[in-house]
Amino acid sequence: MSFTLALVGRPNVGKSTLFNRLVGKRLALVDDQPGVTRDLREGPAKLGDLRFTVIDTAGLEEATDESLQGRMRRLTERAVEMADACLFMIDARAGVLPADEVFADILRKKSARVILAANKAEGKAGEAGLLDAYSLGLGEPVSLSAEHGEGMGELLMALEPIAAEAEEKAALVEAEAPLVDLDVSDEGGEETPTREITKERPLQVAVVGRPNAGKSTLINKLLGEDRLLTGPEAGITRDAISLPLDWDGLPVRIFDTAGMRKKARVQEKLEKLSVADGLRAVKFAEVVVVLLDAAIPFESQDLRIADLAEREGRAVVIAVNKWDAETEKQSKLNELREAFERLLPQLRGAPMVTVSAKTGKGLDRLRDAVIRAHDVWNRRVPTAALNRWLTGMVEAHPPPAPGGRRIRLRYATQAKMRPPGFVIMCSHPDKLNASYKR
């Protein structure tokens, strides 16, 4: 099954140039003047062994009215919604502009899969912009030169997981095609994890948080030795360090990352490199442990870090450190749970545990929470089990009936894992309101 890739970004970042290179023809107009492309343009693309559909879009601008720019933007947003993935392009020579940050936030809400590409990155002129691209929080940027054809191999590697998911989804749809109503027949019906953790393929865990939250101390306690430099000063760790760990029989590769401060406070190039390294570790991890300081939990930066891990599609565990210093533990725990549910609703259901990296108390609970989060993240739920759940939910909460005809939910199936994603086939999906979908 082919997938659809939308090229989006500010005017004049090279979308049309890349479009022409992918389709192998000069189909889109290219000029130094920004804003040449106004309509959506589709074409059959070829990159290595991949075959897919690519959409060239108008340059995103901060206009939301009925002007030409506003209408072009809505058309581009429509392409984002219909595509399987988006390639968000920035100009590496110009760097990340305020408009890029605005559009990055929009893409997070509108598209589940976003690949960040820094175009015009040939030579040294694009290095600073490529580094700055990490600040957008969309993962590791792909370095490209659409004009000279550089970076196509890296782009191919970034697109291969999307192609694999499209094939998996097509296979699932084909397998479930005979179902036209709710199917509650089952053989087994248990939720089954499919990822076996071995020494050859250990569980990838990244520990992230604000400076001085105790990340290195926690990992040292798990290792049973002072492997990482620690101290009272904030920001000691600069590199994302990867270490093998046998966590009570669980093979793990754990990443210690630099403390992540607010972007406005990150001035030195070295700290920018450290933060970028940490973001890269988040991308390649399977489980992200967000470590909080019990004395000042759920600060704004904590929320941003947790949200980043969730947007990257990682399994998230919230660990509250320095619990040994708390005197009113029960009241503090109730306060933490209330704040977690209120401030991080997108992580509802994620485990939260209290630990002390200094004394080692609670690390067994942390291990169980990591295993549980990975199990959910990597789980495939049988269609029969999903449909039994769907039947009960439909009986308890009947779908709306616009125009007097009730929307019919036919069946549910899991479309992907890591993280799990589900599809419910229904009549008139466009008339199903957002609250019912939630």
C-alpha positions as CSV (number, residue, x, y, z in Angstrom):
1,M,0.0,0.0,0.0
2,S,1.3,3.4,-1.0
3,F,1.3,6.3,1.4
4,T,0.9,10.1,0.9
5,L,3.5,12.6,1.9
6,A,2.7,16.3,2.1
7,L,5.5,18.9,1.8
8,V,4.8,21.9,4.0
9,G,6.7,24.9,5.2
10,R,7.1,28.6,4.8
11,P,7.3,30.1,1.3
12,N,10.6,29.7,-0.5
13,V,12.0,26.9,1.6
14,G,12.4,24.6,-1.4
15,K,9.2,22.5,-1.3
16,S,8.6,22.6,-5.0
17,T,12.3,21.8,-5.8
18,L,12.1,18.7,-3.6
19,F,8.7,17.8,-5.2
20,N,10.3,17.9,-8.6
21,R,13.2,15.8,-7.5
22,L,11.0,13.1,-5.9
23,V,8.7,12.8,-8.9
24,G,11.6,12.9,-11.3
25,K,10.1,15.7,-13.4
26,R,9.9,19.4,-13.4
27,L,6.2,19.5,-12.6
28,A,6.1,22.4,-10.1
29,L,7.2,25.9,-10.9
30,V,10.3,26.9,-9.1
31,D,11.5,30.5,-8.6
32,D,13.5,32.5,-6.1
33,Q,10.4,34.6,-5.5
34,P,8.4,33.2,-2.5
35,G,4.8,32.2,-2.9
36,V,5.0,30.8,-6.4
37,T,3.0,27.7,-5.4
38,R,-0.6,28.3,-4.5
39,D,-2.5,25.1,-5.3
40,L,-2.0,21.6,-4.1
41,R,0.0,19.5,-6.6
42,E,0.1,15.7,-6.4
43,G,2.6,13.4,-8.1
44,P,3.8,9.8,-8.0
45,A,7.2,9.8,-6.1
46,K,10.1,7.4,-6.2
47,L,12.8,7.2,-3.6
48,G,14.9,4.1,-3.5
49,D,12.5,1.2,-3.3
50,L,9.7,3.3,-2.0
51,R,6.7,4.3,-4.1
52,F,4.3,6.9,-2.7
53,T,2.3,10.0,-3.5
54,V,3.8,13.4,-2.8
55,I,1.8,16.6,-2.4
56,D,3.4,20.1,-3.0
57,T,1.6,22.7,-1.0
58,A,1.5,26.5,-0.8
59,G,3.8,28.2,1.6
60,L,2.4,28.5,5.1
61,E,1.8,32.0,6.2
62,E,0.3,33.5,9.4
63,A,-2.8,34.7,7.7
64,T,-6.1,33.2,8.9
65,D,-8.6,35.6,7.3
66,E,-10.3,35.4,3.9
67,S,-7.3,36.9,2.1
68,L,-5.4,34.9,-0.6
69,Q,-2.8,33.9,1.9
70,G,-5.5,32.8,4.4
71,R,-7.2,30.6,1.8
72,M,-3.9,29.2,0.7
73,R,-3.1,28.3,4.3
74,R,-6.5,26.5,4.7
75,L,-5.8,24.5,1.6
76,T,-2.4,23.5,2.9
77,E,-3.9,22.5,6.2
78,R,-6.4,20.3,4.3
79,A,-3.5,18.6,2.6
80,V,-2.0,18.0,6.0
81,E,-5.2,16.3,7.2
82,M,-5.5,14.0,4.2
83,A,-1.8,12.9,4.1
84,D,-0.4,10.0,6.0
85,A,2.7,12.0,6.9
86,C,4.0,15.5,6.5
87,L,7.6,16.6,5.7
88,F,7.9,20.0,7.5
89,M,10.6,21.9,5.7
90,I,12.6,24.8,7.0
91,D,15.4,26.9,5.3
92,A,18.6,25.8,7.1
93,R,20.3,29.0,5.9
94,A,17.7,31.2,7.4
95,G,17.3,29.1,10.6
96,V,14.1,28.6,12.6
97,L,11.9,31.7,12.3
98,P,9.0,32.6,14.6
99,A,6.6,31.5,11.8
100,D,8.2,28.0,11.8
101,E,7.5,27.6,15.5
102,V,3.8,28.6,15.0
103,F,3.4,26.1,12.1
104,A,5.2,23.3,14.1
105,D,2.6,23.6,16.8
106,I,-0.2,23.4,14.2
107,L,1.3,20.3,12.6
108,R,1.5,18.5,15.9
109,K,-2.3,18.9,16.3
110,K,-3.2,18.1,12.7
111,S,-0.8,15.3,11.7
112,A,0.2,12.2,13.7
113,R,3.4,11.8,11.7
114,V,5.7,14.8,11.0
115,I,9.2,14.6,9.7
116,L,11.4,17.7,10.0
117,A,13.7,18.5,7.1
118,A,16.2,21.3,7.0
119,N,16.6,22.2,3.3
120,K,19.4,24.2,1.7
121,A,21.8,22.5,4.2
122,E,24.7,22.0,1.8
123,G,28.0,23.4,3.0
124,K,28.6,25.2,6.2
125,A,25.9,27.9,5.7
126,G,23.1,25.5,6.8
127,E,24.8,24.1,9.9
128,A,23.4,26.6,12.4
129,G,19.9,26.3,11.0
130,L,20.1,22.5,11.2
131,L,21.0,22.7,14.8
132,D,18.3,25.2,15.6
133,A,15.7,22.9,14.1
134,Y,15.9,20.7,17.1
135,S,14.1,23.5,19.1
136,L,10.9,22.8,17.2
137,G,10.4,19.5,19.1
138,L,9.7,17.4,16.1
139,G,12.6,15.0,16.4
140,E,15.9,14.8,14.6
141,P,15.9,16.9,11.4
142,V,16.8,15.4,8.1
143,S,19.5,17.4,6.4
144,L,18.6,18.0,2.8
145,S,19.7,19.9,-0.3
146,A,16.8,19.4,-2.7
147,E,18.6,21.3,-5.4
148,H,21.8,19.2,-5.3
149,G,20.1,15.9,-4.2
150,E,22.0,15.6,-0.9
151,G,20.4,13.8,2.0
152,M,18.1,11.6,0.0
153,G,19.4,8.5,1.8
154,E,18.5,10.0,5.2
155,L,15.1,11.0,3.9
156,L,14.6,7.4,2.7
157,M,15.4,6.0,6.2
158,A,12.9,8.5,7.7
159,L,10.2,7.4,5.4
160,E,10.7,3.6,5.6
161,P,8.8,3.3,9.0
162,I,5.8,5.2,7.5
163,A,5.8,2.8,4.5
164,A,6.0,-0.2,6.8
165,E,3.0,1.1,8.8
166,A,1.0,1.7,5.6
167,E,1.7,-1.9,4.6
168,E,0.7,-3.2,8.0
169,K,-2.5,-1.1,8.0
170,A,-3.4,-2.4,4.5
171,A,-2.9,-6.0,5.7
172,L,-5.1,-5.4,8.7
173,V,-7.8,-3.8,6.6
174,E,-7.6,-6.7,4.1
175,A,-7.8,-9.2,6.9
176,E,-10.8,-7.6,8.4
177,A,-12.6,-6.8,5.2
178,P,-15.2,-9.6,5.5
179,L,-16.4,-8.1,8.8
180,V,-19.5,-5.9,8.2
181,D,-20.9,-5.9,11.7
182,L,-19.6,-6.2,15.3
183,D,-17.7,-9.5,15.5
184,V,-17.6,-10.8,19.1
185,S,-16.3,-14.3,18.2
186,D,-12.9,-14.9,19.6
187,E,-10.2,-17.5,19.9
188,G,-8.2,-16.6,23.0
189,G,-9.0,-12.9,23.1
190,E,-6.2,-11.9,25.5
191,E,-4.2,-8.7,24.9
192,T,-0.8,-9.9,23.7
193,P,2.5,-8.0,23.7
194,T,4.6,-8.7,20.6
195,R,8.0,-7.2,21.5
196,E,10.4,-9.6,23.3
197,I,13.1,-8.0,25.3
198,T,16.5,-9.7,25.1
199,K,20.1,-8.9,25.6
200,E,20.5,-8.5,21.9
201,R,17.5,-6.2,21.8
202,P,17.3,-4.5,25.2
203,L,14.6,-2.1,26.3
204,Q,15.5,1.4,25.4
205,V,14.8,3.8,28.3
206,A,15.6,7.6,28.3
207,V,15.6,9.5,31.6
208,V,14.8,13.2,31.0
209,G,13.9,16.2,33.1
210,R,15.0,19.7,34.2
211,P,18.5,20.3,35.4
212,N,19.3,19.0,38.9
213,A,16.3,16.7,39.0
214,G,18.5,13.8,39.9
215,K,18.7,11.9,36.6
216,S,22.4,10.9,36.9
217,T,22.0,10.0,40.5
218,L,19.1,7.7,39.7
219,I,21.0,5.9,37.0
220,N,24.1,5.5,39.2
221,K,21.8,3.9,41.8
222,L,20.5,1.5,39.2
223,L,24.0,0.6,38.0
224,G,25.2,0.2,41.6
225,E,28.3,2.4,40.9
226,D,29.1,6.1,40.4
227,R,29.3,5.7,36.6
228,L,27.9,9.2,35.9
229,L,29.2,12.5,37.3
230,T,26.8,14.0,39.8
231,G,26.7,17.0,42.2
232,P,24.6,19.8,43.6
233,E,25.2,22.0,40.5
234,A,22.6,22.1,37.8
235,G,23.5,21.1,34.3
236,I,26.5,18.8,35.0
237,T,25.4,16.3,32.3
238,R,26.1,17.5,28.8
239,D,26.0,14.4,26.6
240,A,23.2,11.9,26.2
241,I,25.1,8.9,27.6
242,S,23.9,5.4,26.8
243,L,24.6,2.6,29.2
244,P,23.7,-1.2,29.3
245,L,21.9,-2.3,32.5
246,D,20.6,-5.5,33.9
247,W,17.6,-4.2,35.9
248,D,16.8,-7.2,38.1
249,G,16.8,-9.5,35.1
250,L,15.4,-6.9,32.6
251,P,17.9,-6.1,29.9
252,V,17.9,-2.3,29.4
253,R,19.9,0.3,27.6
254,I,19.4,3.5,29.6
255,F,20.1,7.0,28.4
256,D,21.1,9.8,30.7
257,T,20.3,13.2,29.1
258,A,21.2,16.8,29.8
259,G,18.8,18.8,31.8
260,M,16.4,20.7,29.6
261,R,15.8,24.3,30.4
262,K,13.4,26.8,28.8
263,K,14.5,27.7,25.3
264,A,14.9,31.3,26.2
265,R,17.5,30.5,28.8
266,V,19.6,28.2,26.5
267,Q,22.3,30.6,25.1
268,E,25.6,28.7,24.9
269,K,26.2,26.5,21.9
270,L,27.4,23.7,24.1
271,E,24.1,23.6,26.0
272,K,22.2,23.7,22.7
273,L,24.2,20.7,21.6
274,S,23.4,18.9,24.9
275,V,19.7,19.6,24.6
276,A,19.7,18.5,21.0
277,D,21.4,15.3,22.0
278,G,18.8,14.7,24.7
279,L,16.0,15.2,22.2
280,R,17.6,12.7,19.9
281,A,17.7,10.2,22.8
282,V,14.0,10.7,23.4
283,K,13.3,9.9,19.8
284,F,15.2,6.6,19.8
285,A,13.9,5.5,23.2
286,E,10.9,3.2,23.7
287,V,10.1,4.3,27.3
288,V,10.8,7.9,28.5
289,V,11.1,8.4,32.3
290,V,10.3,12.0,33.1
291,L,12.0,12.8,36.4
292,L,10.5,15.5,38.6
293,D,11.7,17.1,41.7
294,A,9.2,16.4,44.6
295,A,9.9,19.9,46.0
296,I,8.8,21.7,42.8
297,P,7.0,19.2,40.6
298,F,5.1,19.9,37.4
299,E,6.9,23.1,36.6
300,S,6.1,24.5,33.2
301,Q,9.3,23.0,31.8
302,D,8.4,19.6,33.2
303,L,5.1,19.8,31.4
304,R,6.9,20.7,28.1
305,I,9.3,17.8,28.5
306,A,6.5,15.3,29.2
307,D,4.4,16.7,26.3
308,L,7.5,16.3,24.0
309,A,7.9,12.6,24.9
310,E,4.2,12.1,24.3
311,R,4.2,13.9,20.9
312,E,7.2,11.8,19.9
313,G,5.0,8.7,20.4
314,R,7.0,7.3,23.3
315,A,5.7,5.4,26.3
316,V,5.9,7.8,29.3
317,V,6.5,7.1,33.0
318,I,6.4,10.0,35.5
319,A,8.8,9.5,38.4
320,V,8.8,12.0,41.3
321,N,12.3,12.0,42.8
322,K,13.7,13.1,46.2
323,W,10.7,11.5,47.9
324,D,12.8,10.8,51.0
325,A,12.9,14.5,51.8
326,E,9.1,14.7,52.0
327,T,7.5,14.7,55.5
328,E,3.8,14.7,54.7
329,K,3.9,12.0,52.1
330,Q,0.2,11.1,51.8
331,S,-1.0,14.6,51.4
332,K,1.8,15.3,48.9
333,L,0.9,12.2,46.9
334,N,-2.7,13.2,46.7
335,E,-1.6,16.7,45.5
336,L,0.7,15.1,42.9
337,R,-2.1,12.9,41.5
338,E,-4.5,15.8,41.2
339,A,-1.9,17.9,39.5
340,F,-1.0,15.1,37.1
341,E,-4.5,14.6,36.0
342,R,-5.2,18.3,35.6
343,L,-1.9,19.4,34.0
344,L,-1.1,16.4,31.8
345,P,-4.5,15.1,30.5
346,Q,-2.8,13.8,27.3
347,L,-0.9,11.3,29.5
348,R,-4.0,10.0,31.4
349,G,-3.3,6.4,32.4
350,A,0.5,6.7,32.3
351,P,2.1,5.4,35.5
352,M,3.4,7.8,38.2
353,V,5.7,6.6,40.9
354,T,7.6,8.2,43.7
355,V,11.3,7.3,44.1
356,S,14.5,8.4,45.9
357,A,17.5,8.2,43.7
358,K,19.6,8.9,46.8
359,T,18.4,6.0,48.9
360,G,17.1,3.7,46.1
361,K,13.6,3.4,47.6
362,G,10.9,3.0,45.0
363,L,13.1,1.8,42.2
364,D,11.4,-1.6,42.2
365,R,8.1,0.3,41.6
366,L,9.8,2.3,38.8
367,R,10.9,-0.9,37.1
368,D,7.4,-2.3,37.2
369,A,6.0,1.0,35.8
370,V,8.5,0.9,32.9
371,I,7.6,-2.7,32.0
372,R,3.9,-1.8,32.3
373,A,4.2,1.3,30.1
374,H,6.2,-0.6,27.5
375,D,3.7,-3.4,27.5
376,V,0.8,-1.1,26.7
377,W,2.8,0.8,24.2
378,N,3.9,-2.3,22.3
379,R,0.6,-4.3,22.6
380,R,-1.7,-5.5,20.0
381,V,-5.3,-6.0,21.1
382,P,-7.3,-8.7,19.2
383,T,-10.2,-7.4,17.1
384,A,-12.7,-9.5,19.0
385,A,-11.7,-8.0,22.3
386,L,-11.9,-4.5,20.9
387,N,-15.4,-5.2,19.4
388,R,-16.7,-6.6,22.7
389,W,-15.6,-3.4,24.4
390,L,-17.1,-1.4,21.5
391,T,-20.4,-3.2,21.9
392,G,-20.6,-2.4,25.6
393,M,-19.7,1.2,25.0
394,V,-22.3,1.6,22.2
395,E,-25.0,0.2,24.5
396,A,-24.0,2.5,27.3
397,H,-23.4,5.5,25.2
398,P,-25.4,5.3,21.9
399,P,-23.9,7.3,19.0
400,P,-25.6,10.5,17.9
401,A,-28.4,10.4,15.4
402,P,-28.1,13.5,13.1
403,G,-31.2,13.9,10.9
404,G,-33.0,11.1,12.8
405,R,-30.7,8.3,11.6
406,R,-28.3,7.0,14.2
407,I,-24.7,6.6,13.2
408,R,-23.7,3.0,13.1
409,L,-20.3,1.9,14.5
410,R,-19.6,-1.3,12.6
411,Y,-16.3,-2.7,14.0
412,A,-13.0,-1.6,15.5
413,T,-9.5,-2.8,14.8
414,Q,-6.0,-1.8,15.8
415,A,-4.2,0.0,13.0
416,K,-0.7,0.3,14.5
417,M,1.4,-0.2,17.6
418,R,4.2,1.8,19.3
419,P,2.1,3.7,20.3
420,P,-1.2,1.8,19.8
421,G,-3.6,3.4,17.3
422,F,-7.2,2.2,16.6
423,V,-9.7,2.6,13.8
424,I,-13.5,2.3,14.1
425,M,-15.4,1.8,10.9
426,C,-18.7,3.7,10.9
427,S,-21.4,5.3,8.8
428,H,-21.1,9.0,8.3
429,P,-17.8,9.6,10.2
430,D,-17.9,13.2,9.2
431,K,-21.1,13.7,11.4
432,L,-19.6,12.1,14.5
433,N,-18.7,14.9,16.9
434,A,-15.4,15.3,18.6
435,S,-16.7,14.6,22.1
436,Y,-18.0,11.2,21.1
437,K,-14.7,10.3,19.3
438,R,-12.9,11.1,22.6
